[in-house]
Amino acid sequence: MRTFTATVKAPDYPPREKHPTIFNTFDSLNSGEAMQLINDHDPKPLFYQFMMERTDQFTWEYLEEGPEIWKVAISKK
């Protein structure tokens, strides 16, 4: 089983706090560490935001893909 330095359950946050919380959590990771994102919809738009704002700094791996819960491992390179 995989271990994560942090887990963010996005539905627990108000809409305007979700992405800043996720990015702040990612930024606090050390190289080689991973966080788990849990969401109630496919976070694909967030993936594109990571590609623009954290280019070549992360890996993205779907662990679960709906229909009710999506889980993603986001690792810092």
Secondary structure as UniProt FT lines:
FT   STRAND          6..9
FT   HELIX           10..12
FT   HELIX           15..28
FT   TURN            31..32
FT   STRAND          34..39
FT   HELIX           44..53
FT   TURN            55..56
FT   STRAND          58..65
FT   STRAND          70..76
//
